[in-house]
Amino acid sequence: MIQPTSRLAGTRPVPDLVTEIPGPRARAHVAFDERWTSPSLPRAYPIVPVRGEGSIVEDIDGNLFLDFAAGIAVVSTGHCHPRIVAAIREQAAQLIHFSGSDFYLPIYAELCERLAGIAPVDGPVRVYLGNSGTEVVEASIKLARYATGRPCVVAFLGAFHGRTFGSVSLTASKAKYHAGIGPLLPGIFHAPWGRVIDLRWFDDVLFSKLVPNDEVAAIIVEPIQGEGGYRIPEDGFLQGLRHLCDRHGIVLIADEIQTGAGRTGSMWAVDHWAVRPDILLTAKGIGSGMPIGAMMARASLLDAWPKGAHGSTFGGNPVSCAAALETIGLLEGGLIANAGDRGRQALAGLRSVVECYPGLLREARGLGLLLGVDFDTPEHADAVQSAAFRRGLLVLECGRSTVRMSPPLTVTEAEVAIALRIFGDAVADVANGTRA
Ligand SMILES: Cc1ncc(COP(=O)(O)O)c(C=O)c1O
């Protein structure tokens, strides 16, 4: 038993599968869901969760799973952390909505001040709050264009920045995101990503053949590519980008929607390379599951925006702000350090699994609790994701043929050990052509 004090698991071990997977109620629910919901939703496998606590999720059939996907790297403090639940309850009992855009909501400014205090951005910082990742990406494009008076934005091949029109135009992780919806936002260019030598593309191709450097408002970069495959850049790449932006007066935007909020064992992934962007975007883990996104920007940029240039009815909703404030306290109170320790444990274990299956597995990599394992083919990555699910471990594919692990930052040493064992068994299932 991994959590003897767990309210959810009680005396049960985790995982604990009491039906076939998916169970009868899960199968019935999937049939119901597929009748009513948008077929565009990219469901990975048929988990039907009803309760969560820490790294444990109970499904509709009463099965207990170990959750190493964390709602796509969102529940940073674990499912239903008691302090997050209390903060949400307390705020909901006082004021659920008023609109921080049109009125002076105290907790909105309180969260902005707190975020400005931890932003890895030079000089005075100001903050804009949205509801999601894609919304703050949109805000950053608008701000960079407005503040510089320049029309173009550069993103990277392999990048994922969201699904609304501006951010999907920046996205270049999979062609399917652009299928049938064009034309996309004009003035966007995609650069090769990750190696120091790739930076030559800016002078050799972009600025000399495609657009003058003084027409580029911003370069937006994920410090570690997320949906693109949990890819870590070469040392010097992000520093090189910073220099490039300084040379040409370009705004450097770090999209830390997946990498931020402690996930890599540091509050922000850019900290690992001591790079300070002009704008940093956060969402996902910063609200522990409540919808919130934040754009932290150099005040000299945000000061350019006149009244009414941007806003949102729900952005910075008080209940989400309360969850985010509590999340930041928990991250600083030990969860970031835990992410580093548990990440090292997990990476060492994953590398051992990779060594056992050199044909099937290519590489395990990661920083903190952002971990990816590359397979030889997308089919094998998919098969291992499914095998892990049938054995009670939730993981999620990304990139072309990568399985990612992004557990809650509260994950314990024992939970990591169990996840590694199950992952190894799932790989063995696929290697041996067996079905758990
Ligand atoms: C790096 C990055 N940017 C932006 C987004 C979009 O965030 P949201 O789904 O909250 O709009 C995501 C979501 O996966 C992401 O990983």
The ligand as an SDF file (V2000), in Angstrom:
LIG
                    3D

 16 16  0  0  0  0  0  0  0  0999 V2000
    3.3130   24.8450  -24.0560 C   0  0  0  0  0  0  0  0  0  0  0  0
    1.8290   25.0080  -24.1480 C   0  0  0  0  0  0  0  0  0  0  0  0
    1.3200   26.1930  -24.5350 N   0  0  0  0  0  0  0  0  0  0  0  0
    0.0040   26.3960  -24.6230 C   0  0  0  0  0  0  0  0  0  0  0  0
   -0.9010   25.3850  -24.3360 C   0  0  0  0  0  0  0  0  0  0  0  0
   -2.3750   25.6470  -24.4370 C   0  0  0  0  0  0  0  0  0  0  0  0
   -2.9260   25.6420  -23.1660 O   0  0  0  0  0  0  0  0  0  0  0  0
   -4.5270   25.4570  -22.9750 P   0  0  0  0  0  0  0  0  0  0  0  0
   -4.8380   24.0590  -23.3900 O   0  0  0  0  0  0  0  0  0  0  0  0
   -4.7510   25.7190  -21.5130 O   0  0  0  0  0  0  0  0  0  0  0  0
   -5.1700   26.4690  -23.8450 O   0  0  0  0  0  0  0  0  0  0  0  0
   -0.4160   24.1350  -23.9480 C   0  0  0  0  0  0  0  0  0  0  0  0
   -1.3530   23.0330  -23.6690 C   0  0  0  0  0  0  0  0  0  0  0  0
   -1.0150   21.8720  -23.7010 O   0  0  0  0  0  0  0  0  0  0  0  0
    0.9840   23.9340  -23.8470 C   0  0  0  0  0  0  0  0  0  0  0  0
    1.5010   22.7580  -23.4800 O   0  0  0  0  0  0  0  0  0  0  0  0
  1  2  1  0
  2  3  1  0
  2 15  2  0
  3  4  2  0
  4  5  1  0
  5  6  1  0
  5 12  2  0
  6  7  1  0
  7  8  1  0
  8  9  2  0
  8 10  1  0
  8 11  1  0
 12 13  1  0
 12 15  1  0
 13 14  2  0
 15 16  1  0
M  END
$$$$
